[in-house]
Amino acid sequence: MLLEQLIEIIEFTDSDSLADALQVFNHQGIIANSALPYLAVVFDNAPTQLCHKLKQVGFKGDIDIKGLNTDSKGQCYAVYDTNRFNAIEAQGWLEANSN
């Protein structure tokens, strides 16, 4: 998929489909990719654009994405607030919550 296509997917995602994830993220500062309506290709190839979209719809903090490849679930991602978690903590959270 081309980057332009991924950006369109991100931009045209209805903010209502992000409402539940928004609440959890703003409360906890971290969520798994399974809470978001995006495929792994978006997390892999357009993380900056995805973080921008999430901030635009109300996700609070400085948003970043951490990936983890697991044997049982394949590629998993954590979207986290860098003011509340560092990359190592986000990876630990992801390892604990990807089972």
C-alpha positions as CSV (number, residue, x, y, z in Angstrom):
1,M,0.0,0.0,0.0
2,L,1.3,3.5,-0.8
3,L,1.9,6.0,1.9
4,E,-0.7,8.3,0.2
5,Q,-3.3,5.6,0.6
6,L,-2.4,5.0,4.2
7,I,-2.7,8.7,4.9
8,E,-6.2,8.7,3.3
9,I,-7.2,5.8,5.5
10,I,-6.0,7.7,8.6
11,E,-7.5,11.0,7.7
12,F,-10.9,9.6,6.7
13,T,-11.3,7.5,9.9
14,D,-14.4,8.6,11.7
15,S,-13.6,10.1,15.1
16,D,-16.5,8.2,16.5
17,S,-14.7,5.0,15.9
18,L,-11.9,6.3,18.0
19,A,-14.0,7.4,21.0
20,D,-13.6,4.4,23.2
21,A,-9.8,4.2,22.6
22,L,-9.6,8.0,23.3
23,Q,-11.2,7.6,26.7
24,V,-8.9,4.7,27.7
25,F,-5.8,6.4,26.4
26,N,-6.4,9.7,28.1
27,H,-7.1,7.8,31.4
28,Q,-4.2,5.3,31.2
29,G,-1.7,6.9,28.8
30,I,-1.4,3.7,26.8
31,I,-3.5,1.4,24.6
32,A,-2.9,-1.6,22.4
33,N,-3.4,-1.4,18.6
34,S,-6.4,-3.8,19.0
35,A,-8.4,-0.8,20.5
36,L,-7.9,1.1,17.2
37,P,-9.4,0.4,13.8
38,Y,-6.1,0.3,11.9
39,L,-4.2,-2.6,10.3
40,A,-0.5,-3.3,11.1
41,V,0.5,-1.7,7.8
42,V,-0.6,1.7,9.1
43,F,1.4,1.3,12.3
44,D,4.4,0.1,10.3
45,N,4.4,2.6,7.5
46,A,2.6,5.8,8.7
47,P,3.2,6.1,12.5
48,T,3.9,9.9,12.4
49,Q,0.6,10.5,10.5
50,L,-1.3,8.2,12.8
51,C,0.1,10.0,15.9
52,H,-0.9,13.3,14.3
53,K,-4.5,12.1,13.7
54,L,-4.8,10.8,17.2
55,K,-3.7,14.1,18.7
56,Q,-6.2,15.8,16.3
57,V,-9.1,13.9,17.7
58,G,-8.2,14.5,21.3
59,F,-5.6,12.0,22.5
60,K,-3.6,13.9,25.1
61,G,0.2,14.0,25.6
62,D,3.1,13.3,23.3
63,I,2.1,10.2,21.4
64,D,4.4,7.5,20.1
65,I,4.1,3.9,19.0
66,K,6.1,0.9,20.1
67,G,5.9,-2.4,18.2
68,L,6.5,-6.0,19.4
69,N,6.5,-9.2,17.3
70,T,5.1,-12.1,19.3
71,D,5.0,-15.7,18.3
72,S,1.4,-16.1,19.3
73,K,-0.2,-12.9,18.0
74,G,2.3,-11.6,15.4
75,Q,3.0,-7.9,15.4
76,C,1.4,-5.9,18.2
77,Y,1.7,-2.2,19.0
78,A,1.3,0.1,21.9
79,V,0.3,3.7,21.4
80,Y,1.5,5.6,24.5
81,D,2.1,9.0,25.9
82,T,5.8,9.6,26.2
83,N,5.1,11.9,29.2
84,R,3.8,9.0,31.2
85,F,5.7,6.0,29.7
86,N,9.2,5.6,28.1
87,A,9.8,3.2,25.3
88,I,11.0,0.4,27.6
89,E,8.0,0.7,29.9
90,A,5.7,0.7,26.8
91,Q,7.3,-2.4,25.5
92,G,7.0,-4.1,29.0
93,W,3.3,-3.1,29.1
94,L,2.8,-4.5,25.6
95,E,4.5,-7.8,26.4
96,A,2.3,-8.1,29.5
97,N,-0.9,-7.2,27.6
98,S,-0.3,-9.0,24.3
99,N,-1.2,-12.5,25.5
